[in-house]
């Protein structure tokens, strides 16, 4: 099992242990782990939205002619400047493709986790139904009767 599967935004024994250990070492670490457990699933969507918004903003700034303080100034060599601009466009396109692939994979992994959880739940329900149909009650007993 990979570390990605062990530490994920869910109530697993590993994440609980990391959270408790974080509180024991320094309380903000435990609090950060608690926040990750509770809201970690929203993190990928948040990062994707921020990247999309900043990309749109930067593209609009480029179109308006805004020069960034550390932006690419023209060197005076037209051939080099054209080559650099083409390479930067190619790299932007590659980055966009990689971001799309990462988002697709995250959706795929999320669906796998959901399917695994569904499978475990279905197995639990089958076992529970089988116990009940056998007449064996596994729950607590109060005053000689199943609760």
FIKOLZA-1660 file (N, C-alpha, C; in steps of 0.1 Angstrom, whole numbers, plus 5000, padded with zeros to 4 digits):
% residues 147
   i   px   py   pz ch aa at
   1 5008 4988 5000  A  X  N
   1 5000 5000 5000  A  X CA
   1 5009 5012 5000  A  X  C
   2 5006 5022 4992  A  X  N
   2 5014 5034 4991  A  X CA
   2 5010 5044 5002  A  X  C
   3 5020 5053 5004  A  X  N
   3 5017 5064 5014  A  X CA
   3 5005 5072 5011  A  X  C
   4 5003 5074 4998  A  X  N
   4 4991 5082 4993  A  X CA
   4 4978 5075 4998  A  X  C
   5 4978 5062 4998  A  X  N
   5 4966 5055 5003  A  X CA
   5 4965 5056 5018  A  X  C
   6 4976 5056 5025  A  X  N
   6 4976 5055 5040  A  X CA
   6 4971 5069 5046  A  X  C
   7 4977 5080 5040  A  X  N
   7 4973 5093 5045  A  X CA
   7 4965 5100 5035  A  X  C
   8 4952 5099 5037  A  X  N
   8 4942 5105 5028  A  X CA
   8 4932 5112 5037  A  X  C
   9 4924 5122 5032  A  X  N
   9 4915 5129 5040  A  X CA
   9 4903 5120 5044  A  X  C
  10 4905 5111 5054  A  X  N
  10 4895 5102 5059  A  X CA
  10 4899 5098 5073  A  X  C
  11 4889 5093 5080  A  X  N
  11 4892 5088 5094  A  X CA
  11 4897 5074 5093  A  X  C
  12 4910 5073 5090  A  X  N
  12 4917 5060 5090  A  X CA
  12 4925 5059 5103  A  X  C
  13 4929 5047 5106  A  X  N
  13 4938 5045 5118  A  X CA
  13 4951 5053 5117  A  X  C
  14 4957 5054 5105  A  X  N
  14 4969 5061 5103  A  X CA
  14 4967 5076 5105  A  X  C
  15 4956 5082 5098  A  X  N
  15 4954 5096 5100  A  X CA
  15 4951 5100 5114  A  X  C
  16 4944 5091 5121  A  X  N
  16 4941 5094 5135  A  X CA
  16 4954 5094 5143  A  X  C
  17 4962 5084 5141  A  X  N
  17 4975 5083 5148  A  X CA
  17 4984 5096 5145  A  X  C
  18 4984 5100 5132  A  X  N
  18 4992 5112 5129  A  X CA
  18 4986 5124 5136  A  X  C
  19 4973 5125 5136  A  X  N
  19 4967 5136 5143  A  X CA
  19 4970 5137 5158  A  X  C
  20 4968 5125 5164  A  X  N
  20 4971 5124 5179  A  X CA
  20 4986 5127 5181  A  X  C
  21 4995 5122 5173  A  X  N
  21 5009 5125 5174  A  X CA
  21 5012 5139 5172  A  X  C
  22 5005 5146 5162  A  X  N
  22 5007 5160 5160  A  X CA
  22 5003 5168 5172  A  X  C
  23 4992 5164 5178  A  X  N
  23 4988 5172 5190  A  X CA
  23 4998 5170 5202  A  X  C
  24 5004 5158 5202  A  X  N
  24 5014 5155 5213  A  X CA
  24 5027 5163 5211  A  X  C
  25 5031 5164 5198  A  X  N
  25 5043 5171 5195  A  X CA
  25 5041 5186 5196  A  X  C
  26 5031 5191 5189  A  X  N
  26 5029 5206 5189  A  X CA
  26 5014 5208 5184  A  X  C
  27 5006 5213 5192  A  X  N
  27 4991 5213 5189  A  X CA
  27 4988 5219 5176  A  X  C
  28 4994 5229 5169  A  X  N
  28 4990 5233 5156  A  X CA
  28 4992 5221 5145  A  X  C
  29 5001 5212 5147  A  X  N
  29 5003 5201 5138  A  X CA
  29 4990 5192 5139  A  X  C
  30 4986 5189 5151  A  X  N
  30 4974 5181 5153  A  X CA
  30 4962 5188 5147  A  X  C
  31 4961 5201 5149  A  X  N
  31 4950 5209 5143  A  X CA
  31 4950 5209 5128  A  X  C
  32 4962 5210 5122  A  X  N
  32 4963 5209 5108  A  X CA
  32 4959 5196 5102  A  X  C
  33 4963 5185 5109  A  X  N
  33 4959 5172 5105  A  X CA
  33 4944 5170 5106  A  X  C
  34 4938 5175 5117  A  X  N
  34 4923 5174 5118  A  X CA
  34 4916 5182 5107  A  X  C
  35 4921 5193 5103  A  X  N
  35 4916 5201 5092  A  X CA
  35 4917 5193 5079  A  X  C
  36 4929 5187 5077  A  X  N
  36 4931 5179 5065  A  X CA
  36 4921 5167 5064  A  X  C
  37 4919 5160 5076  A  X  N
  37 4909 5149 5076  A  X CA
  37 4895 5154 5073  A  X  C
  38 4891 5165 5078  A  X  N
  38 4878 5170 5076  A  X CA
  38 4875 5176 5062  A  X  C
  39 4885 5184 5058  A  X  N
  39 4883 5192 5045  A  X CA
  39 4893 5189 5034  A  X  C
  40 4901 5178 5035  A  X  N
  40 4911 5175 5026  A  X CA
  40 4906 5172 5012  A  X  C
  41 4894 5166 5011  A  X  N
  41 4888 5163 4998  A  X CA
  41 4886 5175 4989  A  X  C
  42 4883 5187 4996  A  X  N
  42 4881 5199 4989  A  X CA
  42 4894 5206 4984  A  X  C
  43 4905 5201 4988  A  X  N
  43 4918 5207 4985  A  X CA
  43 4921 5207 4970  A  X  C
  44 4919 5195 4964  A  X  N
  44 4922 5194 4949  A  X CA
  44 4914 5204 4941  A  X  C
  45 4901 5204 4944  A  X  N
  45 4892 5214 4937  A  X CA
  45 4896 5228 4939  A  X  C
  46 4900 5231 4952  A  X  N
  46 4904 5245 4955  A  X CA
  46 4917 5248 4947  A  X  C
  47 4927 5239 4947  A  X  N
  47 4939 5242 4939  A  X CA
  47 4936 5244 4924  A  X  C
  48 4928 5235 4919  A  X  N
  48 4924 5236 4905  A  X CA
  48 4918 5250 4902  A  X  C
  49 4908 5254 4911  A  X  N
  49 4901 5267 4909  A  X CA
  49 4911 5278 4909  A  X  C
  50 4920 5278 4919  A  X  N
  50 4930 5289 4921  A  X CA
  50 4939 5289 4908  A  X  C
  51 4944 5278 4904  A  X  N
  51 4952 5278 4892  A  X CA
  51 4945 5283 4880  A  X  C
  52 4932 5279 4878  A  X  N
  52 4925 5283 4867  A  X CA
  52 4923 5299 4867  A  X  C
  53 4919 5304 4879  A  X  N
  53 4917 5318 4881  A  X CA
  53 4930 5326 4878  A  X  C
  54 4941 5321 4883  A  X  N
  54 4953 5329 4881  A  X CA
  54 4958 5328 4867  A  X  C
  55 4956 5317 4860  A  X  N
  55 4959 5315 4846  A  X CA
  55 4951 5325 4838  A  X  C
  56 4938 5326 4841  A  X  N
  56 4929 5335 4833  A  X CA
  56 4934 5350 4836  A  X  C
  57 4937 5353 4848  A  X  N
  57 4941 5366 4852  A  X CA
  57 4954 5370 4844  A  X  C
  58 4964 5361 4845  A  X  N
  58 4977 5363 4838  A  X CA
  58 4975 5365 4823  A  X  C
  59 4967 5356 4817  A  X  N
  59 4964 5357 4803  A  X CA
  59 4958 5371 4799  A  X  C
  60 4948 5376 4807  A  X  N
  60 4942 5389 4805  A  X CA
  60 4953 5400 4806  A  X  C
  61 4962 5398 4816  A  X  N
  61 4972 5408 4818  A  X CA
  61 4982 5409 4806  A  X  C
  62 4985 5397 4800  A  X  N
  62 4993 5396 4788  A  X CA
  62 4987 5403 4777  A  X  C
  63 4974 5401 4775  A  X  N
  63 4967 5407 4763  A  X CA
  63 4966 5422 4765  A  X  C
  64 4965 5427 4777  A  X  N
  64 4964 5441 4779  A  X CA
  64 4977 5448 4778  A  X  C
  65 4988 5441 4776  A  X  N
  65 5001 5447 4774  A  X CA
  65 5009 5449 4787  A  X  C
  66 5004 5444 4798  A  X  N
  66 5010 5446 4811  A  X CA
  66 5024 5439 4811  A  X  C
  67 5034 5446 4816  A  X  N
  67 5047 5440 4817  A  X CA
  67 5050 5436 4832  A  X  C
  68 5052 5424 4835  A  X  N
  68 5055 5419 4848  A  X CA
  68 5069 5425 4852  A  X  C
  69 5072 5427 4865  A  X  N
  69 5085 5433 4869  A  X CA
  69 5096 5423 4865  A  X  C
  70 5094 5411 4866  A  X  N
  70 5104 5401 4862  A  X CA
  70 5100 5393 4850  A  X  C
  71 5092 5399 4841  A  X  N
  71 5088 5393 4829  A  X CA
  71 5099 5392 4818  A  X  C
  72 5095 5386 4807  A  X  N
  72 5104 5384 4796  A  X CA
  72 5104 5397 4788  A  X  C
  73 5115 5404 4789  A  X  N
  73 5116 5416 4780  A  X CA
  73 5122 5412 4767  A  X  C
  74 5120 5419 4757  A  X  N
  74 5125 5416 4743  A  X CA
  74 5140 5419 4744  A  X  C
  75 5148 5410 4738  A  X  N
  75 5162 5410 4738  A  X CA
  75 5168 5419 4727  A  X  C
  76 5160 5421 4716  A  X  N
  76 5165 5428 4705  A  X CA
  76 5168 5418 4694  A  X  C
  77 5170 5405 4697  A  X  N
  77 5172 5395 4687  A  X CA
  77 5159 5389 4684  A  X  C
  78 5153 5392 4672  A  X  N
  78 5139 5388 4669  A  X CA
  78 5138 5373 4668  A  X  C
  79 5148 5366 4662  A  X  N
  79 5148 5351 4661  A  X CA
  79 5147 5345 4675  A  X  C
  80 5156 5350 4684  A  X  N
  80 5156 5344 4698  A  X CA
  80 5143 5347 4705  A  X  C
  81 5138 5359 4704  A  X  N
  81 5125 5363 4710  A  X CA
  81 5114 5354 4705  A  X  C
  82 5113 5352 4692  A  X  N
  82 5102 5344 4686  A  X CA
  82 5104 5329 4691  A  X  C
  83 5116 5324 4691  A  X  N
  83 5118 5310 4696  A  X CA
  83 5114 5309 4711  A  X  C
  84 5118 5319 4719  A  X  N
  84 5114 5318 4733  A  X CA
  84 5099 5319 4735  A  X  C
  85 5092 5328 4728  A  X  N
  85 5078 5329 4729  A  X CA
  85 5071 5316 4725  A  X  C
  86 5076 5310 4714  A  X  N
  86 5070 5297 4710  A  X CA
  86 5073 5286 4720  A  X  C
  87 5084 5285 4726  A  X  N
  87 5087 5276 4736  A  X CA
  87 5079 5278 4749  A  X  C
  88 5077 5290 4753  A  X  N
  88 5069 5293 4764  A  X CA
  88 5054 5289 4762  A  X  C
  89 5049 5292 4750  A  X  N
  89 5035 5287 4746  A  X CA
  89 5035 5272 4747  A  X  C
  90 5045 5265 4741  A  X  N
  90 5045 5251 4742  A  X CA
  90 5045 5245 4756  A  X  C
  91 5053 5252 4764  A  X  N
  91 5054 5247 4779  A  X CA
  91 5041 5250 4786  A  X  C
  92 5034 5261 4783  A  X  N
  92 5021 5264 4789  A  X CA
  92 5011 5254 4785  A  X  C
  93 5011 5250 4772  A  X  N
  93 5002 5239 4767  A  X CA
  93 5005 5226 4774  A  X  C
  94 5018 5222 4776  A  X  N
  94 5022 5210 4783  A  X CA
  94 5017 5211 4797  A  X  C
  95 5019 5222 4804  A  X  N
  95 5014 5224 4818  A  X CA
  95 4999 5222 4819  A  X  C
  96 4992 5228 4809  A  X  N
  96 4977 5226 4809  A  X CA
  96 4974 5211 4808  A  X  C
  97 4980 5204 4798  A  X  N
  97 4978 5190 4797  A  X CA
  97 4981 5182 4809  A  X  C
  98 4992 5185 4816  A  X  N
  98 4996 5178 4828  A  X CA
  98 4985 5181 4839  A  X  C
  99 4981 5194 4840  A  X  N
  99 4970 5197 4850  A  X CA
  99 4957 5189 4847  A  X  C
 100 4954 5188 4835  A  X  N
 100 4942 5180 4831  A  X CA
 100 4944 5166 4835  A  X  C
 101 4955 5160 4831  A  X  N
 101 4958 5146 4835  A  X CA
 101 4958 5144 4850  A  X  C
 102 4963 5153 4857  A  X  N
 102 4963 5152 4872  A  X CA
 102 4949 5152 4877  A  X  C
 103 4941 5161 4872  A  X  N
 103 4927 5162 4876  A  X CA
 103 4919 5149 4872  A  X  C
 104 4922 5144 4860  A  X  N
 104 4915 5131 4856  A  X CA
 104 4919 5120 4865  A  X  C
 105 4932 5119 4869  A  X  N
 105 4937 5109 4877  A  X CA
 105 4931 5110 4891  A  X  C
 106 4930 5122 4896  A  X  N
 106 4924 5124 4910  A  X CA
 106 4910 5120 4910  A  X  C
 107 4902 5123 4899  A  X  N
 107 4888 5119 4898  A  X CA
 107 4888 5103 4898  A  X  C
 108 4897 5097 4890  A  X  N
 108 4897 5083 4890  A  X CA
 108 4901 5076 4903  A  X  C
 109 4910 5082 4910  A  X  N
 109 4914 5077 4924  A  X CA
 109 4903 5079 4933  A  X  C
 110 4896 5090 4933  A  X  N
 110 4885 5093 4941  A  X CA
 110 4873 5082 4939  A  X  C
 111 4871 5079 4926  A  X  N
 111 4861 5069 4923  A  X CA
 111 4865 5055 4927  A  X  C
 112 4878 5052 4927  A  X  N
 112 4882 5039 4932  A  X CA
 112 4880 5038 4947  A  X  C
 113 4883 5049 4954  A  X  N
 113 4881 5049 4969  A  X CA
 113 4866 5048 4972  A  X  C
 114 4858 5055 4964  A  X  N
 114 4843 5054 4966  A  X CA
 114 4839 5039 4963  A  X  C
 115 4844 5033 4953  A  X  N
 115 4840 5019 4950  A  X CA
 115 4844 5010 4960  A  X  C
 116 4856 5012 4966  A  X  N
 116 4862 5003 4976  A  X CA
 116 4853 5005 4989  A  X  C
 117 4850 5017 4992  A  X  N
 117 4841 5020 5004  A  X CA
 117 4828 5013 5002  A  X  C
 118 4822 5014 4990  A  X  N
 118 4809 5008 4987  A  X CA
 118 4810 4993 4988  A  X  C
 119 4821 4987 4983  A  X  N
 119 4822 4973 4984  A  X CA
 119 4823 4968 4999  A  X  C
 120 4831 4976 5007  A  X  N
 120 4832 4972 5021  A  X CA
 120 4818 4973 5028  A  X  C
 121 4811 4984 5025  A  X  N
 121 4798 4986 5031  A  X CA
 121 4788 4975 5027  A  X  C
 122 4788 4971 5014  A  X  N
 122 4779 4960 5009  A  X CA
 122 4783 4947 5016  A  X  C
 123 4796 4944 5017  A  X  N
 123 4800 4932 5024  A  X CA
 123 4795 4932 5039  A  X  C
 124 4796 4943 5045  A  X  N
 124 4791 4945 5059  A  X CA
 124 4776 4942 5060  A  X  C
 125 4769 4948 5051  A  X  N
 125 4754 4946 5051  A  X CA
 125 4751 4932 5048  A  X  C
 126 4758 4925 5039  A  X  N
 126 4755 4911 5036  A  X CA
 126 4758 4902 5049  A  X  C
 127 4769 4905 5055  A  X  N
 127 4772 4897 5067  A  X CA
 127 4762 4900 5079  A  X  C
 128 4758 4912 5080  A  X  N
 128 4748 4916 5090  A  X CA
 128 4735 4909 5087  A  X  C
 129 4731 4909 5075  A  X  N
 129 4718 4903 5071  A  X CA
 129 4719 4888 5074  A  X  C
 130 4731 4882 5070  A  X  N
 130 4733 4867 5073  A  X CA
 130 4732 4864 5088  A  X  C
 131 4738 4873 5096  A  X  N
 131 4737 4870 5110  A  X CA
 131 4723 4871 5115  A  X  C
 132 4716 4881 5111  A  X  N
 132 4702 4883 5115  A  X CA
 132 4693 4871 5110  A  X  C
 133 4696 4866 5098  A  X  N
 133 4687 4855 5093  A  X CA
 133 4691 4842 5100  A  X  C
 134 4703 4841 5105  A  X  N
 134 4707 4829 5113  A  X CA
 134 4701 4829 5127  A  X  C
 135 4696 4840 5131  A  X  N
 135 4690 4841 5144  A  X CA
 135 4700 4845 5155  A  X  C
 136 4712 4846 5150  A  X  N
 136 4723 4850 5160  A  X CA
 136 4724 4865 5160  A  X  C
 137 4722 4870 5172  A  X  N
 137 4723 4885 5173  A  X CA
 137 4737 4888 5180  A  X  C
 138 4745 4896 5173  A  X  N
 138 4758 4898 5178  A  X CA
 138 4759 4911 5187  A  X  C
 139 4748 4918 5188  A  X  N
 139 4748 4930 5196  A  X CA
 139 4749 4928 5211  A  X  C
 140 4748 4939 5218  A  X  N
 140 4748 4938 5233  A  X CA
 140 4736 4931 5238  A  X  C
 141 4737 4925 5250  A  X  N
 141 4726 4918 5256  A  X CA
 141 4723 4925 5269  A  X  C
 142 4710 4929 5271  A  X  N
 142 4705 4936 5282  A  X CA
 142 4694 4928 5289  A  X  C
 143 4696 4924 5302  A  X  N
 143 4686 4916 5309  A  X CA
 143 4683 4904 5302  A  X  C
 144 4693 4897 5296  A  X  N
 144 4691 4884 5289  A  X CA
 144 4685 4885 5276  A  X  C
 145 4681 4897 5271  A  X  N
 145 4675 4899 5258  A  X CA
 145 4685 4908 5249  A  X  C
 146 4685 4905 5236  A  X  N
 146 4693 4913 5227  A  X CA
 146 4688 4928 5227  A  X  C
 147 4697 4937 5227  A  X  N
 147 4693 4951 5227  A  X CA
 147 4691 4956 5213  A  X  C
% end
